[in-house]
Amino acid sequence: MNDLVAKLVETLDLETLEENLFRGISPANGWQRIFGGQVIAQALVAAQRTAPAERQVHSLHGYFMRPGDPRVPVIYEVDRLRDGGSFSTRLVTAIQHGQAIFTLSASFQVKEEGLDHQIPMPALPGPEDLPSGESLGEDILARAPEPVRRYWMRPRAVEFRPVSTDHYFKREKLPPEQHIWVRVTADIGDDPALNAAVMAYLSDMTLLDTSLFAHGLSIFDERIQAASLDHAMWFHRPLRVSDWHLYTQDSPSSSGGRGLTRGSLFSREGVLVASVAQEGLIRPRRMD
């Protein structure tokens, strides 16, 4: 396991303070606020720590209320709402400076058989056919603004290979959709709970940007005030985040200063492993 992935796994390994009470820390990366995917994943880990071991998360729903402060720990308080015959429900509140910054509800289910169908994975180039790393920055993003290049070239535990990068250096109004291959850059093993938490972490990356494509804008545009408002995720089938997954995204609507984006995560074999939905703030800034 490389250092970046090991640091991510360490960040998700919460400290137990008391029954139903956990503490999480943020890596020292110089960011002004905590990455939303980190709070989602840490809150999910807190819920997992209180759920029966034989029950895996099948859905989560979260609301962002305040930006997280990366300089201080986050306290996660878990309310064990219910343990039924097949399902367990948990409510997690993330707290900093005496105030709630995020809430998450999560549902866990015992493994069982049932009806099974899924939508097909789009026919798109595979990750081996797409630029990555230095070639992505030098050949594809050379014309993109500096904030875009800096974002894509930043060392991280998660590797992205976008099918198209047109929206990063064009001001044209484009269809509100994107497709990105994604994986963790080292093997984290087969633990279902850890794989689900890391998938929740990376599911918050790139998602909000999709709602801006129809307007010829990107998340890096200084004319836009952008922030995640909520995040929902459904886990359909077993997954391994160290393997490539295709993250397909589309935005059916934006209005009232908010944009809605939906996402689907497919394994290399075309298996739909998870679905995502997020509404975010995409408010035009006053430039006076």
Phi and psi restraints in degrees (value plus and minus 20) as a CYANA .aco file:
   2 ASN   PHI     -95.3   -55.3
   2 ASN   PSI     150.4   190.4
   3 ASP   PHI     -82.3   -42.3
   3 ASP   PSI     -59.9   -19.9
   4 LEU   PHI     -86.3   -46.3
   4 LEU   PSI     -63.0   -23.0
   5 VAL   PHI     -88.9   -48.9
   5 VAL   PSI     -60.8   -20.8
   6 ALA   PHI     -80.2   -40.2
   6 ALA   PSI     -58.4   -18.4
   7 LYS   PHI     -87.1   -47.1
   7 LYS   PSI     -58.6   -18.6
   8 LEU   PHI     -83.6   -43.6
   8 LEU   PSI     -65.9   -25.9
   9 VAL   PHI     -82.3   -42.3
   9 VAL   PSI     -60.0   -20.0
  10 GLU   PHI     -83.6   -43.6
  10 GLU   PSI     -59.1   -19.1
  11 THR   PHI     -83.1   -43.1
  11 THR   PSI     -51.9   -11.9
  12 LEU   PHI    -106.9   -66.9
  12 LEU   PSI     -26.1    13.9
  13 ASP   PHI    -109.2   -69.2
  13 ASP   PSI      66.3   106.3
  14 LEU   PHI     -87.9   -47.9
  14 LEU   PSI     131.3   171.3
  15 GLU   PHI    -105.8   -65.8
  15 GLU   PSI     110.3   150.3
  16 THR   PHI    -104.4   -64.4
  16 THR   PSI     100.0   140.0
  17 LEU   PHI    -113.6   -73.6
  17 LEU   PSI     -57.9   -17.9
  18 GLU   PHI    -185.8  -145.8
  18 GLU   PSI     149.4   189.4
  19 GLU   PHI     -76.9   -36.9
  19 GLU   PSI     106.2   146.2
  20 ASN   PHI      52.6    92.6
  20 ASN   PSI      -7.7    32.3
  21 LEU   PHI    -153.6  -113.6
  21 LEU   PSI     105.8   145.8
  22 PHE   PHI    -155.8  -115.8
  22 PHE   PSI     139.4   179.4
  23 ARG   PHI    -148.5  -108.5
  23 ARG   PSI     113.1   153.1
  24 GLY   PHI    -141.5  -101.5
  24 GLY   PSI     129.4   169.4
  25 ILE   PHI    -137.4   -97.4
  25 ILE   PSI     145.7   185.7
  26 SER   PHI    -133.0   -93.0
  26 SER   PSI     125.0   165.0
  27 PRO   PHI     -88.4   -48.4
  27 PRO   PSI     132.9   172.9
  28 ALA   PHI    -103.2   -63.2
  28 ALA   PSI      67.1   107.1
  29 ASN   PHI    -135.6   -95.6
  29 ASN   PSI     -15.8    24.2
  30 GLY   PHI      62.4   102.4
  30 GLY   PSI     -16.8    23.2
  31 TRP   PHI     -93.2   -53.2
  31 TRP   PSI     131.2   171.2
  32 GLN   PHI    -101.1   -61.1
  32 GLN   PSI     -42.0    -2.0
  33 ARG   PHI    -162.8  -122.8
  33 ARG   PSI     138.2   178.2
  34 ILE   PHI     -89.1   -49.1
  34 ILE   PSI     115.2   155.2
  35 PHE   PHI     -79.9   -39.9
  35 PHE   PSI     110.7   150.7
  36 GLY   PHI     -78.3   -38.3
  36 GLY   PSI     -57.7   -17.7
  37 GLY   PHI     -82.2   -42.2
  37 GLY   PSI     -51.3   -11.3
  38 GLN   PHI     -85.0   -45.0
  38 GLN   PSI     -64.1   -24.1
  39 VAL   PHI     -85.6   -45.6
  39 VAL   PSI     -60.9   -20.9
  40 ILE   PHI     -78.4   -38.4
  40 ILE   PSI     -69.9   -29.9
  41 ALA   PHI     -86.6   -46.6
  41 ALA   PSI     -62.0   -22.0
  42 GLN   PHI     -85.5   -45.5
  42 GLN   PSI     -59.7   -19.7
  43 ALA   PHI     -84.0   -44.0
  43 ALA   PSI     -58.3   -18.3
  44 LEU   PHI     -84.5   -44.5
  44 LEU   PSI     -62.2   -22.2
  45 VAL   PHI     -79.9   -39.9
  45 VAL   PSI     -62.4   -22.4
  46 ALA   PHI     -79.7   -39.7
  46 ALA   PSI     -62.9   -22.9
  47 ALA   PHI     -85.2   -45.2
  47 ALA   PSI     -61.8   -21.8
  48 GLN   PHI     -80.3   -40.3
  48 GLN   PSI     -56.9   -16.9
  49 ARG   PHI     -84.4   -44.4
  49 ARG   PSI     -38.7     1.3
  50 THR   PHI    -128.7   -88.7
  50 THR   PSI     -22.5    17.5
  51 ALA   PHI    -113.6   -73.6
  51 ALA   PSI     130.8   170.8
  52 PRO   PHI     -75.1   -35.1
  52 PRO   PSI     118.3   158.3
  53 ALA   PHI     -79.6   -39.6
  53 ALA   PSI     -50.6   -10.6
  54 GLU   PHI    -100.6   -60.6
  54 GLU   PSI     -22.0    18.0
  55 ARG   PHI    -128.8   -88.8
  55 ARG   PSI     105.8   145.8
  56 GLN   PHI    -125.1   -85.1
  56 GLN   PSI     130.4   170.4
  57 VAL   PHI     -84.2   -44.2
  57 VAL   PSI     116.6   156.6
  58 HIS   PHI    -138.9   -98.9
  58 HIS   PSI     -36.2     3.8
  59 SER   PHI    -179.4  -139.4
  59 SER   PSI     133.6   173.6
  60 LEU   PHI    -165.6  -125.6
  60 LEU   PSI     131.1   171.1
  61 HIS   PHI    -160.9  -120.9
  61 HIS   PSI     104.0   144.0
  62 GLY   PHI    -151.4  -111.4
  62 GLY   PSI     134.0   174.0
  63 TYR   PHI    -147.2  -107.2
  63 TYR   PSI     109.1   149.1
  64 PHE   PHI    -109.0   -69.0
  64 PHE   PSI     108.6   148.6
  65 MET   PHI    -135.5   -95.5
  65 MET   PSI     -53.3   -13.3
  66 ARG   PHI    -164.2  -124.2
  66 ARG   PSI     130.0   170.0
  67 PRO   PHI     -85.9   -45.9
  67 PRO   PSI     121.4   161.4
  68 GLY   PHI    -101.9   -61.9
  68 GLY   PSI     124.7   164.7
  69 ASP   PHI    -115.9   -75.9
  69 ASP   PSI      91.3   131.3
  70 PRO   PHI     -90.4   -50.4
  70 PRO   PSI     -29.9    10.1
  71 ARG   PHI    -100.7   -60.7
  71 ARG   PSI     -37.8     2.2
  72 VAL   PHI    -147.3  -107.3
  72 VAL   PSI     136.1   176.1
  73 PRO   PHI     -85.0   -45.0
  73 PRO   PSI     141.2   181.2
  74 VAL   PHI    -128.6   -88.6
  74 VAL   PSI     111.6   151.6
  75 ILE   PHI    -116.9   -76.9
  75 ILE   PSI     109.7   149.7
  76 TYR   PHI    -133.0   -93.0
  76 TYR   PSI      97.2   137.2
  77 GLU   PHI    -127.6   -87.6
  77 GLU   PSI     104.8   144.8
  78 VAL   PHI    -126.1   -86.1
  78 VAL   PSI     111.0   151.0
  79 ASP   PHI    -128.0   -88.0
  79 ASP   PSI      97.8   137.8
  80 ARG   PHI    -102.1   -62.1
  80 ARG   PSI      70.0   110.0
  81 LEU   PHI     -88.2   -48.2
  81 LEU   PSI     -62.3   -22.3
  82 ARG   PHI    -184.4  -144.4
  82 ARG   PSI     122.7   162.7
  83 ASP   PHI    -144.8  -104.8
  83 ASP   PSI      82.3   122.3
  84 GLY   PHI    -115.6   -75.6
  84 GLY   PSI    -186.4  -146.4
  85 GLY   PHI     -87.7   -47.7
  85 GLY   PSI     -52.0   -12.0
  86 SER   PHI    -144.9  -104.9
  86 SER   PSI     -44.8    -4.8
  87 PHE   PHI    -142.6  -102.6
  87 PHE   PSI     129.4   169.4
  88 SER   PHI    -146.2  -106.2
  88 SER   PSI     119.7   159.7
  89 THR   PHI    -141.9  -101.9
  89 THR   PSI     113.9   153.9
  90 ARG   PHI    -149.2  -109.2
  90 ARG   PSI     125.5   165.5
  91 LEU   PHI    -140.0  -100.0
  91 LEU   PSI     105.7   145.7
  92 VAL   PHI    -138.2   -98.2
  92 VAL   PSI     112.9   152.9
  93 THR   PHI    -135.9   -95.9
  93 THR   PSI     103.5   143.5
  94 ALA   PHI    -113.4   -73.4
  94 ALA   PSI     108.1   148.1
  95 ILE   PHI    -145.4  -105.4
  95 ILE   PSI     115.0   155.0
  96 GLN   PHI    -160.6  -120.6
  96 GLN   PSI     122.1   162.1
  97 HIS   PHI      32.0    72.0
  97 HIS   PSI      15.0    55.0
  98 GLY   PHI      56.7    96.7
  98 GLY   PSI     -11.4    28.6
  99 GLN   PHI    -149.8  -109.8
  99 GLN   PSI     128.8   168.8
 100 ALA   PHI     -92.9   -52.9
 100 ALA   PSI     108.8   148.8
 101 ILE   PHI    -126.2   -86.2
 101 ILE   PSI     -37.7     2.3
 102 PHE   PHI    -183.7  -143.7
 102 PHE   PSI     122.9   162.9
 103 THR   PHI    -145.8  -105.8
 103 THR   PSI     126.4   166.4
 104 LEU   PHI    -159.4  -119.4
 104 LEU   PSI     111.3   151.3
 105 SER   PHI    -129.6   -89.6
 105 SER   PSI     118.1   158.1
 106 ALA   PHI    -157.8  -117.8
 106 ALA   PSI     124.5   164.5
 107 SER   PHI    -141.0  -101.0
 107 SER   PSI     117.0   157.0
 108 PHE   PHI    -140.3  -100.3
 108 PHE   PSI     126.8   166.8
 109 GLN   PHI    -158.2  -118.2
 109 GLN   PSI     123.8   163.8
 110 VAL   PHI     -88.5   -48.5
 110 VAL   PSI     130.1   170.1
 111 LYS   PHI     -88.0   -48.0
 111 LYS   PSI     111.8   151.8
 112 GLU   PHI    -171.0  -131.0
 112 GLU   PSI     139.0   179.0
 113 GLU   PHI    -109.3   -69.3
 113 GLU   PSI     137.0   177.0
 114 GLY   PHI    -194.3  -154.3
 114 GLY   PSI    -192.4  -152.4
 115 LEU   PHI     -80.0   -40.0
 115 LEU   PSI     126.2   166.2
 116 ASP   PHI    -162.5  -122.5
 116 ASP   PSI     100.1   140.1
 117 HIS   PHI    -172.4  -132.4
 117 HIS   PSI     146.0   186.0
 118 GLN   PHI    -179.5  -139.5
 118 GLN   PSI     141.3   181.3
 119 ILE   PHI     -96.0   -56.0
 119 ILE   PSI     134.1   174.1
 120 PRO   PHI     -97.8   -57.8
 120 PRO   PSI     132.8   172.8
 121 MET   PHI     -95.3   -55.3
 121 MET   PSI     117.6   157.6
 122 PRO   PHI     -81.1   -41.1
 122 PRO   PSI     128.6   168.6
 123 ALA   PHI    -102.6   -62.6
 123 ALA   PSI      84.5   124.5
 124 LEU   PHI    -158.0  -118.0
 124 LEU   PSI     142.0   182.0
 125 PRO   PHI     -77.8   -37.8
 125 PRO   PSI     125.1   165.1
 126 GLY   PHI     -99.2   -59.2
 126 GLY   PSI     149.9   189.9
 127 PRO   PHI     -81.8   -41.8
 127 PRO   PSI     -51.4   -11.4
 128 GLU   PHI     -88.2   -48.2
 128 GLU   PSI     -40.2    -0.2
 129 ASP   PHI    -112.3   -72.3
 129 ASP   PSI     -15.8    24.2
 130 LEU   PHI    -138.8   -98.8
 130 LEU   PSI     130.4   170.4
 131 PRO   PHI     -89.7   -49.7
 131 PRO   PSI     132.8   172.8
 132 SER   PHI    -168.0  -128.0
 132 SER   PSI     145.9   185.9
 133 GLY   PHI      34.5    74.5
 133 GLY   PSI    -148.6  -108.6
 134 GLU   PHI     -83.9   -43.9
 134 GLU   PSI     -57.6   -17.6
 135 SER   PHI     -85.8   -45.8
 135 SER   PSI     -54.6   -14.6
 136 LEU   PHI     -83.5   -43.5
 136 LEU   PSI     -63.6   -23.6
 137 GLY   PHI     -93.4   -53.4
 137 GLY   PSI     -60.1   -20.1
 138 GLU   PHI    -101.7   -61.7
 138 GLU   PSI     -62.0   -22.0
 139 ASP   PHI    -113.8   -73.8
 139 ASP   PSI     -57.5   -17.5
 140 ILE   PHI    -118.1   -78.1
 140 ILE   PSI     -64.6   -24.6
 141 LEU   PHI    -116.8   -76.8
 141 LEU   PSI     -11.0    29.0
 142 ALA   PHI     -79.2   -39.2
 142 ALA   PSI     -50.4   -10.4
 143 ARG   PHI    -109.6   -69.6
 143 ARG   PSI     -25.9    14.1
 144 ALA   PHI     -98.8   -58.8
 144 ALA   PSI     136.8   176.8
 145 PRO   PHI     -80.3   -40.3
 145 PRO   PSI     136.2   176.2
 146 GLU   PHI     -75.1   -35.1
 146 GLU   PSI     -63.7   -23.7
 147 PRO   PHI     -79.5   -39.5
 147 PRO   PSI     -53.2   -13.2
 148 VAL   PHI     -88.8   -48.8
 148 VAL   PSI     -67.9   -27.9
 149 ARG   PHI     -81.0   -41.0
 149 ARG   PSI     -62.1   -22.1
 150 ARG   PHI     -82.8   -42.8
 150 ARG   PSI     -59.6   -19.6
 151 TYR   PHI     -85.1   -45.1
 151 TYR   PSI     -67.7   -27.7
 152 TRP   PHI     -95.0   -55.0
 152 TRP   PSI     -44.8    -4.8
 153 MET   PHI    -113.7   -73.7
 153 MET   PSI     -24.5    15.5
 154 ARG   PHI     -85.2   -45.2
 154 ARG   PSI     111.1   151.1
 155 PRO   PHI     -81.7   -41.7
 155 PRO   PSI     112.9   152.9
 156 ARG   PHI    -173.5  -133.5
 156 ARG   PSI     146.7   186.7
 157 ALA   PHI     -98.4   -58.4
 157 ALA   PSI     -32.6     7.4
 158 VAL   PHI    -133.8   -93.8
 158 VAL   PSI     110.1   150.1
 159 GLU   PHI    -122.2   -82.2
 159 GLU   PSI     114.3   154.3
 160 PHE   PHI    -138.0   -98.0
 160 PHE   PSI     121.8   161.8
 161 ARG   PHI    -152.8  -112.8
 161 ARG   PSI      75.7   115.7
 162 PRO   PHI     -91.6   -51.6
 162 PRO   PSI     120.8   160.8
 163 VAL   PHI     -87.9   -47.9
 163 VAL   PSI     -55.2   -15.2
 164 SER   PHI    -159.3  -119.3
 164 SER   PSI     124.9   164.9
 165 THR   PHI    -141.0  -101.0
 165 THR   PSI      -5.0    35.0
 166 ASP   PHI     -74.3   -34.3
 166 ASP   PSI     -60.3   -20.3
 167 HIS   PHI     -87.9   -47.9
 167 HIS   PSI     -35.0     5.0
 168 TYR   PHI    -103.7   -63.7
 168 TYR   PSI     -40.5    -0.5
 169 PHE   PHI    -149.5  -109.5
 169 PHE   PSI      -9.4    30.6
 170 LYS   PHI    -136.8   -96.8
 170 LYS   PSI     125.3   165.3
 171 ARG   PHI    -119.1   -79.1
 171 ARG   PSI      -9.5    30.5
 172 GLU   PHI     -93.6   -53.6
 172 GLU   PSI     133.1   173.1
 173 LYS   PHI     -98.6   -58.6
 173 LYS   PSI     101.0   141.0
 174 LEU   PHI    -137.5   -97.5
 174 LEU   PSI     140.6   180.6
 175 PRO   PHI     -75.4   -35.4
 175 PRO   PSI     116.4   156.4
 176 PRO   PHI     -98.2   -58.2
 176 PRO   PSI      50.3    90.3
 177 GLU   PHI    -173.4  -133.4
 177 GLU   PSI     132.4   172.4
 178 GLN   PHI    -173.3  -133.3
 178 GLN   PSI     139.2   179.2
 179 HIS   PHI    -154.3  -114.3
 179 HIS   PSI     106.5   146.5
 180 ILE   PHI    -157.1  -117.1
 180 ILE   PSI     110.3   150.3
 181 TRP   PHI    -102.8   -62.8
 181 TRP   PSI     118.6   158.6
 182 VAL   PHI    -164.3  -124.3
 182 VAL   PSI     125.6   165.6
 183 ARG   PHI    -181.9  -141.9
 183 ARG   PSI     141.5   181.5
 184 VAL   PHI    -102.8   -62.8
 184 VAL   PSI     122.8   162.8
 185 THR   PHI    -101.7   -61.7
 185 THR   PSI     -13.6    26.4
 186 ALA   PHI    -171.8  -131.8
 186 ALA   PSI     141.2   181.2
 187 ASP   PHI     -96.4   -56.4
 187 ASP   PSI     102.6   142.6
 188 ILE   PHI    -124.3   -84.3
 188 ILE   PSI     -13.2    26.8
 189 GLY   PHI      70.3   110.3
 189 GLY   PSI    -190.4  -150.4
 190 ASP   PHI    -127.6   -87.6
 190 ASP   PSI     -15.3    24.7
 191 ASP   PHI     -77.0   -37.0
 191 ASP   PSI      96.6   136.6
 192 PRO   PHI     -80.6   -40.6
 192 PRO   PSI     -57.3   -17.3
 193 ALA   PHI     -85.9   -45.9
 193 ALA   PSI     -65.1   -25.1
 194 LEU   PHI     -86.8   -46.8
 194 LEU   PSI     -61.6   -21.6
 195 ASN   PHI     -83.2   -43.2
 195 ASN   PSI     -59.3   -19.3
 196 ALA   PHI     -85.7   -45.7
 196 ALA   PSI     -60.8   -20.8
 197 ALA   PHI     -84.9   -44.9
 197 ALA   PSI     -63.0   -23.0
 198 VAL   PHI     -89.0   -49.0
 198 VAL   PSI     -55.8   -15.8
 199 MET   PHI     -84.6   -44.6
 199 MET   PSI     -57.7   -17.7
 200 ALA   PHI     -83.5   -43.5
 200 ALA   PSI     -59.6   -19.6
 201 TYR   PHI     -78.4   -38.4
 201 TYR   PSI     -72.7   -32.7
 202 LEU   PHI     -98.1   -58.1
 202 LEU   PSI     -36.7     3.3
 203 SER   PHI     -86.2   -46.2
 203 SER   PSI     -38.7     1.3
 204 ASP   PHI    -104.4   -64.4
 204 ASP   PSI     -28.8    11.2
 205 MET   PHI    -102.6   -62.6
 205 MET   PSI     115.6   155.6
 206 THR   PHI      52.5    92.5
 206 THR   PSI     -29.6    10.4
 207 LEU   PHI     -88.4   -48.4
 207 LEU   PSI     -69.2   -29.2
 208 LEU   PHI     -83.0   -43.0
 208 LEU   PSI     -51.5   -11.5
 209 ASP   PHI     -78.6   -38.6
 209 ASP   PSI     -52.8   -12.8
 210 THR   PHI     -79.9   -39.9
 210 THR   PSI     -52.2   -12.2
 211 SER   PHI     -91.1   -51.1
 211 SER   PSI     -30.1     9.9
 212 LEU   PHI    -117.2   -77.2
 212 LEU   PSI     -33.9     6.1
 213 PHE   PHI     -80.0   -40.0
 213 PHE   PSI     -58.1   -18.1
 214 ALA   PHI     -85.5   -45.5
 214 ALA   PSI     -31.9     8.1
 215 HIS   PHI    -132.3   -92.3
 215 HIS   PSI     -10.8    29.2
 216 GLY   PHI      48.7    88.7
 216 GLY   PSI       8.7    48.7
 217 LEU   PHI    -145.2  -105.2
 217 LEU   PSI     148.9   188.9
 218 SER   PHI    -159.2  -119.2
 218 SER   PSI     149.0   189.0
 219 ILE   PHI     -82.9   -42.9
 219 ILE   PSI     -40.1    -0.1
 220 PHE   PHI    -109.4   -69.4
 220 PHE   PSI     -23.0    17.0
 221 ASP   PHI     -91.7   -51.7
 221 ASP   PSI     106.7   146.7
 222 GLU   PHI     -87.0   -47.0
 222 GLU   PSI     -33.0     7.0
 223 ARG   PHI    -101.0   -61.0
 223 ARG   PSI     -25.3    14.7
 224 ILE   PHI    -137.4   -97.4
 224 ILE   PSI     113.2   153.2
 225 GLN   PHI    -117.2   -77.2
 225 GLN   PSI      95.0   135.0
 226 ALA   PHI    -144.4  -104.4
 226 ALA   PSI     120.4   160.4
 227 ALA   PHI    -184.9  -144.9
 227 ALA   PSI     124.9   164.9
 228 SER   PHI     -90.8   -50.8
 228 SER   PSI     116.6   156.6
 229 LEU   PHI    -122.6   -82.6
 229 LEU   PSI     -60.9   -20.9
 230 ASP   PHI    -169.9  -129.9
 230 ASP   PSI     151.5   191.5
 231 HIS   PHI    -176.6  -136.6
 231 HIS   PSI     108.8   148.8
 232 ALA   PHI    -149.0  -109.0
 232 ALA   PSI     126.5   166.5
 233 MET   PHI    -169.8  -129.8
 233 MET   PSI     120.9   160.9
 234 TRP   PHI    -145.6  -105.6
 234 TRP   PSI     108.5   148.5
 235 PHE   PHI    -120.6   -80.6
 235 PHE   PSI      95.7   135.7
 236 HIS   PHI    -114.8   -74.8
 236 HIS   PSI     -61.7   -21.7
 237 ARG   PHI    -165.6  -125.6
 237 ARG   PSI     142.5   182.5
 238 PRO   PHI     -76.4   -36.4
 238 PRO   PSI     128.9   168.9
 239 LEU   PHI    -166.3  -126.3
 239 LEU   PSI     137.6   177.6
 240 ARG   PHI    -152.7  -112.7
 240 ARG   PSI      90.6   130.6
 241 VAL   PHI     -90.1   -50.1
 241 VAL   PSI     -33.3     6.7
 242 SER   PHI     -97.4   -57.4
 242 SER   PSI     -31.1     8.9
 243 ASP   PHI    -115.4   -75.4
 243 ASP   PSI     136.6   176.6
 244 TRP   PHI     -85.4   -45.4
 244 TRP   PSI     118.2   158.2
 245 HIS   PHI    -151.5  -111.5
 245 HIS   PSI     122.4   162.4
 246 LEU   PHI    -110.8   -70.8
 246 LEU   PSI     101.6   141.6
 247 TYR   PHI    -122.8   -82.8
 247 TYR   PSI      80.7   120.7
 248 THR   PHI    -114.0   -74.0
 248 THR   PSI     116.4   156.4
 249 GLN   PHI    -156.5  -116.5
 249 GLN   PSI     123.7   163.7
 250 ASP   PHI    -167.8  -127.8
 250 ASP   PSI     132.2   172.2
 251 SER   PHI    -137.3   -97.3
 251 SER   PSI      85.7   125.7
 252 PRO   PHI     -96.0   -56.0
 252 PRO   PSI     -38.4     1.6
 253 SER   PHI    -181.6  -141.6
 253 SER   PSI     126.2   166.2
 254 SER   PHI    -159.3  -119.3
 254 SER   PSI     116.3   156.3
 255 SER   PHI    -188.6  -148.6
 255 SER   PSI     137.2   177.2
 256 GLY   PHI      41.1    81.1
 256 GLY   PSI       6.5    46.5
 257 GLY   PHI      58.5    98.5
 257 GLY   PSI      -6.9    33.1
 258 ARG   PHI    -149.3  -109.3
 258 ARG   PSI     128.2   168.2
 259 GLY   PHI    -146.2  -106.2
 259 GLY   PSI     118.1   158.1
 260 LEU   PHI    -127.6   -87.6
 260 LEU   PSI     111.8   151.8
 261 THR   PHI    -150.4  -110.4
 261 THR   PSI     119.4   159.4
 262 ARG   PHI    -133.8   -93.8
 262 ARG   PSI     127.9   167.9
 263 GLY   PHI    -158.7  -118.7
 263 GLY   PSI     129.6   169.6
 264 SER   PHI    -149.3  -109.3
 264 SER   PSI     117.7   157.7
 265 LEU   PHI    -134.7   -94.7
 265 LEU   PSI      97.9   137.9
 266 PHE   PHI    -132.9   -92.9
 266 PHE   PSI     121.5   161.5
 267 SER   PHI     -93.0   -53.0
 267 SER   PSI     149.3   189.3
 268 ARG   PHI     -76.7   -36.7
 268 ARG   PSI     -49.6    -9.6
 269 GLU   PHI    -103.3   -63.3
 269 GLU   PSI     -17.9    22.1
 270 GLY   PHI      68.0   108.0
 270 GLY   PSI      -7.5    32.5
 271 VAL   PHI    -104.8   -64.8
 271 VAL   PSI     106.6   146.6
 272 LEU   PHI     -96.0   -56.0
 272 LEU   PSI      90.0   130.0
 273 VAL   PHI    -118.2   -78.2
 273 VAL   PSI     -45.8    -5.8
 274 ALA   PHI    -179.0  -139.0
 274 ALA   PSI     134.5   174.5
 275 SER   PHI    -145.9  -105.9
 275 SER   PSI     129.8   169.8
 276 VAL   PHI    -156.9  -116.9
 276 VAL   PSI     128.8   168.8
 277 ALA   PHI    -162.9  -122.9
 277 ALA   PSI     121.0   161.0
 278 GLN   PHI    -169.3  -129.3
 278 GLN   PSI     117.1   157.1
 279 GLU   PHI    -130.4   -90.4
 279 GLU   PSI     116.8   156.8
 280 GLY   PHI    -153.5  -113.5
 280 GLY   PSI     138.0   178.0
 281 LEU   PHI     -96.3   -56.3
 281 LEU   PSI     105.2   145.2
 282 ILE   PHI    -152.8  -112.8
 282 ILE   PSI      44.4    84.4
 283 ARG   PHI    -109.0   -69.0
 283 ARG   PSI     107.6   147.6
 284 PRO   PHI     -81.8   -41.8
 284 PRO   PSI     114.0   154.0
 285 ARG   PHI     -97.9   -57.9
 285 ARG   PSI     126.4   166.4
 286 ARG   PHI     -97.1   -57.1
 286 ARG   PSI     104.4   144.4
 287 MET   PHI    -119.3   -79.3
 287 MET   PSI      -5.4    34.6
